[in-house]
């Protein structure tokens, strides 16, 4: 009898003790808020959401996102950044140097996690890669360091190209470093560069006309959020003028560009999202090192080469990580 009563008593006690725990487990956790500041237009990078979900954050469940888009008008970024700062956000994600600079200038104490192609130390965003300091950290594609290599690959793929057009946007400080690396490489390769500034999609047709008038035999499109957003138009113009071109990211080659050499951008954005998640979980940006690419890839689109009437040398093909047939 005593044993039976003890069992019942224990069972009741466990039920009573377990009830609050079960109720607590069913309660939704804290919903955190992030800002998303981009120079382009919607939609957001799919890989950004993938990275957040992998870290336990799902928009609409335990996360809300305040999106702000400049729609190609960089002059709008300061106002958009100021608007985000007025919200009670846990962290702000910024795409590109100009967006990051705008968020910093807007003030406030909200942590910032950036994605940029510039050297963040050279651009003054952080004190060092290992110890950023302040309230800013993120991921850099470090595109300027790869500029000379891209020029080398391009001239090897297009033998005899004595003049190469460079499409750039000098509003981004990384462009100056890119041009310096390219100038050094051009001297070694004995080619001439034709540098052309592009700050507005409306200028693209004229830029390509100037390239052809200047005798460009090939094209390098520097990495820039504006160019990435309008990559299809740039690729169409390169095809129209039968101009072999190399780009920084595989998205260009996948969308019909001749070739790309650089980091895997989807992986880059997923890693940026993991940085955002770590800040949401309490890591201070000052203690979160800025990360660089861990893998570079060469992608060649042979369909585009065929349309251009270009035969890619075997010495280039064998180095490709992926060949689009």
Secondary structure, 3 states (H helix, E strand, C coil): CHHHHHHHHHHHHHHHHHHHHHHHHHCCCCCEEEEEEECCCCCCCHHHHHHHHHCCCCECCCEEEEEEECCCCHHHHHHHHHHHHCCCCCEEEEECHHHHHHHHHCCCCCEEEEEECCCCCCCCCCCCCCCCCCCEEEEECCHHHHHHHHHHHHHHHCCCCCEEEEEECCCCCHHHHHHHHHHHHHHHHCCEEEEEECCCHHHHHHHHHHHHHCCCCEEEECCCHHHHHCHHHHHHHHHHCCCEEEECCHHHHHCCCCEEEEECHHHHHHHHHHHHHHHHCCCCHHHCCCECCCCEEEEEEHHHHHHHCCCCCHHHHCCCCEEEC
